[in-house]
Amino acid sequence: MAKIKVLITVKTYPSISTKYEETVCTAGMKENGEWIRIYPVPFRKLPYVQQYPKYQWIEMDLIKNKSDFRPESYRPIDIDTDDLILFGDKLDTKYKWAKRKGIVLQNIYTNLTKLIEEAKTEGLYTSLAVFKPTKIKDFVIEKSARDWSEKQKATLQQGNLFEDKSTFEVVKKLPYKFSYTFEDCNGREATLMNEDWEVGALYWNCLKKHNGYEEAACVDVKKKYWDDFAKTKDLYFFLGTTKLNQLRAPNPFVIIGTFHPPIETQQRLF
């Protein structure tokens, strides 16, 4: 089977799955802007040279995940091979954001109600989208459970995905939830949790910088996602659903990543 070429745009914070142990939901786009979800991926178990960054073109042997009704969902054919991933170009921002925008911004939603309707419509079941909020109202930080649940811990003890547990340390549970409150083009308001890997990594880095002082770490996270991204950048959300909630939750979407190019200013002609 030919490898599928994908530009990686999303890596969620690692979670504990009752079926796959620690996994990362990876998503990206084909060259025509079509979304593709790659799951499950035991990302931190991959050899270091196979741990792809965001905005990296990769090629991987993927097959449609027949146990998942969402059309964008694929799974790796063999996660144990050392040549699972072939690497292409990386779209950095050294020469502005044009190349990233050319792939990412081909299909933009602004109407949250329409997107949710598509998510629940047979034949569409849209589960990944680029969304442009009309107004961003707040960045919310709330306390969360400080450790994985007993059920999740039991999964880790019983599972065999990470056979050598002496060298693999399961990712720490984030003790806070980070969310954006925003309005769509029709004034519909929503508050969606941000499950991007980067917001979690930023929190832990800030916590280390402030010697374990959690309030100061949260202040720094808000500076980045509110003072910088929401106020000074052209902010878009990558939205995604979970298989469990897509057809039953009133709004099944969460933020799985942000896209934040600089705001373009039109040059004066005279």
C-alpha positions as CSV (number, residue, x, y, z in Angstrom):
1,M,0.0,0.0,0.0
2,A,1.3,3.5,-0.9
3,K,2.1,5.8,1.9
4,I,-0.2,8.7,2.5
5,K,1.4,12.2,2.6
6,V,0.2,14.4,5.5
7,L,1.2,17.8,6.9
8,I,1.1,17.4,10.6
9,T,-0.9,20.3,12.2
10,V,-2.2,18.7,15.4
11,K,-0.7,16.8,18.3
12,T,-2.9,16.6,21.4
13,Y,-1.7,16.3,24.9
14,P,-1.1,12.6,25.7
15,S,-4.0,10.8,27.3
16,I,-4.6,7.4,28.9
17,S,-6.8,5.2,26.7
18,T,-8.4,2.1,28.3
19,K,-7.6,0.3,25.1
20,Y,-4.2,1.7,23.9
21,E,-2.6,3.0,27.1
22,E,-0.9,6.4,26.6
23,T,-1.7,7.8,23.1
24,V,-1.6,11.0,21.2
25,C,-4.2,12.1,18.7
26,T,-2.3,13.3,15.6
27,A,-4.1,15.0,12.8
28,G,-3.0,16.9,9.6
29,M,-3.9,17.7,6.1
30,K,-3.2,16.4,2.7
31,E,-2.0,18.8,0.0
32,N,-5.6,19.6,-1.0
33,G,-6.5,20.6,2.5
34,E,-8.4,17.5,3.4
35,W,-8.1,16.5,7.0
36,I,-6.8,13.1,8.2
37,R,-6.7,11.8,11.8
38,I,-4.0,9.3,12.7
39,Y,-4.9,7.3,15.8
40,P,-3.7,5.5,17.8
41,V,-0.1,6.6,17.9
42,P,2.0,5.8,21.0
43,F,4.0,8.9,20.1
44,R,6.5,9.0,23.0
45,K,7.3,5.4,22.5
46,L,8.4,6.0,18.9
47,P,12.2,6.2,18.3
48,Y,13.3,9.8,18.7
49,V,14.1,10.2,15.0
50,Q,10.5,9.2,14.2
51,Q,8.9,11.7,16.6
52,Y,7.6,14.2,14.0
53,P,7.1,17.9,14.9
54,K,4.1,20.0,13.8
55,Y,4.1,21.4,10.3
56,Q,6.3,18.5,9.1
57,W,5.3,16.7,5.9
58,I,5.4,12.9,6.6
59,E,4.5,9.8,4.7
60,M,3.0,6.9,6.5
61,D,1.3,3.6,5.7
62,L,-2.3,4.2,6.8
63,I,-5.5,2.4,6.5
64,K,-9.1,3.6,7.1
65,N,-10.1,2.8,10.7
66,K,-13.1,0.7,10.2
67,S,-14.0,0.8,13.8
68,D,-14.5,4.6,13.6
69,F,-17.4,6.1,11.7
70,R,-15.6,9.4,11.3
71,P,-14.4,9.8,7.7
72,E,-11.1,11.4,8.6
73,S,-10.0,8.6,10.9
74,Y,-7.1,6.3,9.8
75,R,-4.7,4.2,11.7
76,P,-1.1,3.1,11.2
77,I,-0.7,-0.3,9.6
78,D,2.2,-1.3,11.8
79,I,3.3,0.9,14.7
80,D,6.3,-1.3,15.6
81,T,8.4,-0.9,12.5
82,D,11.4,1.4,12.7
83,D,10.7,2.9,9.3
84,L,7.0,3.8,10.1
85,I,7.4,7.4,8.9
86,L,9.2,9.0,6.0
87,F,10.0,12.7,6.5
88,G,9.6,15.4,3.9
89,D,9.9,19.2,4.1
90,K,9.2,21.1,7.3
91,L,7.1,24.3,6.8
92,D,8.8,26.7,9.2
93,T,8.0,30.4,9.4
94,K,11.5,31.7,8.5
95,Y,10.0,33.1,5.2
96,K,6.7,34.1,6.7
97,W,3.5,32.0,7.0
98,A,2.5,31.8,3.4
99,K,3.3,28.1,2.9
100,R,1.4,27.0,6.0
101,K,-1.6,29.2,5.2
102,G,-1.7,27.8,1.7
103,I,-2.4,24.3,3.1
104,V,-4.3,25.1,6.3
105,L,-6.7,27.8,5.2
106,Q,-8.4,26.1,2.3
107,N,-11.7,25.4,4.1
108,I,-12.6,27.7,7.0
109,Y,-15.7,27.5,9.2
110,T,-17.2,30.5,10.9
111,N,-20.7,29.1,11.8
112,L,-20.5,26.8,14.8
113,T,-24.1,25.6,14.4
114,K,-23.5,24.6,10.8
115,L,-20.3,22.7,11.8
116,I,-22.1,20.8,14.6
117,E,-25.0,19.9,12.2
118,E,-22.4,18.5,9.7
119,A,-20.8,16.5,12.5
120,K,-24.2,14.8,13.2
121,T,-25.3,14.3,9.5
122,E,-24.9,10.8,8.1
123,G,-22.8,10.9,5.0
124,L,-20.8,13.9,6.3
125,Y,-19.9,13.2,10.0
126,T,-17.4,16.1,9.9
127,S,-15.1,15.6,12.8
128,L,-12.1,17.9,12.1
129,A,-12.2,21.6,11.0
130,V,-10.4,24.9,10.8
131,F,-12.6,27.4,12.7
132,K,-12.3,31.2,12.6
133,P,-14.0,32.8,15.7
134,T,-15.6,36.2,15.1
135,K,-14.9,37.4,18.6
136,I,-12.7,35.9,21.3
137,K,-14.0,36.8,24.7
138,D,-11.8,35.0,27.2
139,F,-9.1,32.5,28.0
140,V,-10.3,30.4,31.0
141,I,-8.1,28.4,33.4
142,E,-9.8,26.0,35.7
143,K,-8.5,23.5,38.2
144,S,-8.8,19.8,37.2
145,A,-8.1,16.4,38.6
146,R,-4.5,16.2,39.6
147,D,-3.9,12.6,38.7
148,W,-5.1,10.0,36.3
149,S,-8.3,8.1,37.4
150,E,-8.0,4.7,39.1
151,K,-9.4,3.1,35.9
152,Q,-6.7,4.7,33.8
153,K,-4.0,3.7,36.3
154,A,-5.3,0.1,36.1
155,T,-5.1,0.2,32.4
156,L,-1.4,1.2,32.6
157,Q,-0.7,-1.6,35.0
158,Q,-2.4,-4.3,32.9
159,G,-1.4,-3.2,29.5
160,N,1.5,-4.5,27.4
161,L,2.0,-1.7,24.9
162,F,4.9,-0.3,26.8
163,E,6.6,-3.5,27.8
164,D,9.7,-2.0,29.3
165,K,8.1,0.2,32.0
166,S,11.4,0.7,33.7
167,T,12.5,3.1,30.9
168,F,9.1,4.7,30.0
169,E,7.6,7.3,32.3
170,V,3.9,8.0,31.7
171,V,3.1,11.7,31.0
172,K,1.9,13.7,34.0
173,K,-1.8,14.6,34.2
174,L,-2.4,18.4,33.7
175,P,-3.9,19.8,36.9
176,Y,-5.6,22.6,35.0
177,K,-8.0,22.9,32.0
178,F,-7.4,25.6,29.5
179,S,-10.3,26.9,27.4
180,Y,-11.3,29.7,25.0
181,T,-14.7,31.5,25.2
182,F,-15.6,32.9,21.8
183,E,-18.5,33.9,19.5
184,D,-19.1,32.6,15.9
185,C,-20.4,34.7,13.0
186,N,-23.9,34.5,14.3
187,G,-23.1,35.5,17.9
188,R,-23.3,32.0,19.2
189,E,-21.1,31.7,22.3
190,A,-19.1,28.6,23.2
191,T,-16.4,27.7,25.7
192,L,-14.2,24.9,24.4
193,M,-11.3,23.2,26.1
194,N,-7.9,23.4,24.4
195,E,-6.3,19.9,24.4
196,D,-3.2,20.9,22.3
197,W,0.1,19.3,23.4
198,E,1.7,22.8,23.3
199,V,-0.5,24.4,26.0
200,G,0.4,21.5,28.3
201,A,4.1,21.7,27.5
202,L,4.0,25.4,28.1
203,Y,2.4,25.0,31.5
204,W,5.1,22.5,32.6
205,N,7.9,24.7,31.3
206,C,6.5,27.7,33.1
207,L,6.0,25.7,36.3
208,K,9.6,24.7,36.2
209,K,10.7,28.4,35.6
210,H,8.7,29.5,38.6
211,N,10.0,26.7,40.9
212,G,6.6,24.9,41.2
213,Y,4.5,28.0,41.8
214,E,1.3,27.1,39.9
215,E,-0.4,30.5,39.9
216,A,2.6,32.1,38.3
217,A,2.8,29.3,35.6
218,C,-0.9,29.9,34.8
219,V,-0.3,33.6,34.5
220,D,2.4,32.9,31.9
221,V,0.2,30.5,30.0
222,K,-2.6,33.1,29.8
223,K,-0.1,35.7,28.6
224,K,0.7,33.5,25.6
225,Y,-2.8,32.3,24.7
226,W,-4.7,35.5,25.6
227,D,-2.4,38.5,25.5
228,D,-0.4,37.2,22.5
229,F,-2.5,34.8,20.4
230,A,-6.0,36.2,21.0
231,K,-5.0,39.9,21.0
232,T,-2.1,40.3,18.6
233,K,-2.4,37.3,16.1
234,D,-4.9,36.2,13.4
235,L,-6.1,33.3,15.5
236,Y,-7.9,30.2,14.2
237,F,-8.8,27.0,16.1
238,F,-8.3,23.5,14.9
239,L,-11.5,21.7,16.2
240,G,-12.0,18.0,16.6
241,T,-14.4,15.5,18.1
242,T,-14.1,12.3,20.0
243,K,-15.7,9.2,18.6
244,L,-17.6,8.7,21.9
245,N,-19.2,12.1,22.0
246,Q,-19.7,13.1,18.4
247,L,-23.3,11.9,18.0
248,R,-24.5,12.4,21.5
249,A,-23.0,15.7,22.9
250,P,-24.8,18.9,22.0
251,N,-21.5,20.4,20.9
252,P,-19.0,17.5,20.4
253,F,-16.0,19.7,19.5
254,V,-12.9,20.7,21.5
255,I,-9.9,22.7,20.4
256,I,-7.1,20.4,19.5
257,G,-4.7,23.1,18.2
258,T,-4.4,26.8,17.4
259,F,-3.2,28.4,14.2
260,H,-1.9,31.9,14.8
261,P,-0.2,33.8,11.9
262,P,0.6,37.4,12.3
263,I,-2.2,39.9,11.4
264,E,-1.5,41.1,7.9
265,T,-1.6,44.9,7.4
266,Q,-2.4,46.3,4.0
267,Q,0.3,48.5,2.8
268,R,-0.7,52.0,1.7
269,L,-0.5,52.6,-2.1
270,F,0.3,56.3,-1.8
